[in-house]
Amino acid sequence: MPAHRKPADERVVDWNGSSAVWAEPLPPYEQFRSARRTATTGLKPIDPRATATAILALADAAEPSLRLFLGTYPYPLAEKAYTQRLHTWRQWHQLAASADGSPSETAR
């Protein structure tokens, strides 16, 4: 049976191989590409069926989340970034609150 006629779970997509199209890398972004390669070294590929199961469970939830990290990799990165953001926001809260112009708002 031709690949385009197989059920989705029997198809193999060569995302990173001969079917991939790549743009010429821009040198200013090399540090980011290098950091990503370093961060993902040693990660095991995931089973796409597990991702599909998670997405379907989200869709079936009574009150589905508007945002969902899929897998374990992104959560610690986001947690670190948001911890840093919350720290910065707390440092600047008094100044930010002063934009309301009301003494009661700046005291919070």
C-alpha positions in Angstrom: 0.0 0.0 0.0 1.4 3.5 -0.9 2.5 5.5 2.2 0.0 8.3 1.5 -2.8 5.7 1.9 -1.6 4.1 5.1 -3.4 4.9 8.4 -1.7 7.7 10.3 -0.2 5.3 12.9 1.6 3.4 10.1 3.1 6.4 8.4 6.7 7.4 9.0 7.5 11.1 8.5 11.1 11.9 8.0 11.0 15.3 9.6 14.8 15.6 10.0 15.9 13.7 7.0 15.7 13.8 3.2 12.2 15.4 3.2 13.4 18.3 5.4 14.1 21.7 3.9 16.6 23.9 5.8 17.3 27.6 5.5 20.9 28.8 5.6 21.8 29.4 9.3 22.4 33.0 10.4 25.6 33.4 12.4 24.1 35.8 15.1 21.8 32.9 16.2 24.5 30.3 16.5 24.7 30.7 20.3 21.0 29.8 20.6 21.4 26.8 18.3 24.4 25.6 20.3 22.5 26.1 23.6 19.5 24.1 22.3 21.8 21.3 21.0 23.5 21.1 24.4 20.2 21.2 26.3 18.7 18.4 24.3 21.7 16.1 24.2 20.7 12.7 25.6 17.0 13.2 25.4 15.1 10.2 24.2 12.6 10.6 21.3 9.0 10.5 22.5 6.3 8.1 21.3 3.9 10.3 19.3 1.0 8.1 20.4 1.6 9.2 24.0 1.4 12.8 22.8 -1.8 12.1 20.9 -3.3 10.4 24.0 -2.4 13.5 26.2 -4.0 15.9 23.7 -7.2 13.8 23.4 -7.4 13.6 27.2 -7.1 17.4 27.3 -9.8 17.8 24.7 -12.1 15.5 26.7 -11.5 17.3 30.0 -14.5 19.0 31.6 -12.4 22.2 32.0 -9.4 21.9 29.7 -6.4 24.0 30.3 -5.7 26.7 27.8 -2.0 25.9 28.1 -0.3 22.6 28.4 3.3 21.6 28.3 3.6 18.3 26.5 6.3 16.1 27.9 8.7 16.7 30.7 11.3 18.8 28.9 9.7 22.2 28.8 8.4 22.5 32.3 11.7 23.1 34.2 12.7 25.7 31.6 9.4 27.6 31.9 9.4 27.3 35.7 12.9 28.9 35.8 11.9 31.7 33.4 8.8 32.5 35.2 10.5 32.4 38.6 13.0 35.0 37.3 10.1 37.1 35.9 8.2 37.0 39.2 11.3 38.1 41.0 11.8 41.1 38.6 8.1 42.0 38.9 8.3 42.0 42.7 11.3 44.2 42.6 9.5 46.7 40.5 6.0 46.4 41.9 6.0 49.6 43.8 7.0 51.6 40.8 4.6 49.7 38.6 1.7 50.3 41.0 2.5 54.0 41.1 1.3 54.2 37.5 -2.3 54.1 38.9 -1.7 57.4 40.6 -3.7 56.4 43.7 -1.9 56.1 47.1 -4.1 53.2 48.0 -3.0 51.3 44.9 0.7 51.9 45.5 0.5 50.6 49.0 -0.5 47.1 47.9 
